[in-house]
Amino acid sequence: MMDAAKDVLYAMDLTDADWVTSSYTNRWTKTCVEVADLGGGAVAVRDSHNRGLSPLRFTAEEWSAFRLGMRDGEFG
């Protein structure tokens, strides 16, 4: 079950969101993500090649933890 902060993020209409393509786009394997700022440090993330899927939404704390994990090599 989601908490209140996640409920708010998933209730947001992203129709007019400003999506930014990752600088780590791989044009050969077609793997790419786009990120939209939802305010307050929260973000939405989607697959740029399958925009029909619902974007994932992360609170500021979740996004920060993910970024630190990437920096520290936790997902390698």
ABEGO torsion letter per residue (X at the ends): XBBAAAAAAAABBAAABBBBBBAABBAAAGBBBBBBBAEGGBBBBBBAABAABBBBBBBAAAAAAAAAAAAAGAAX
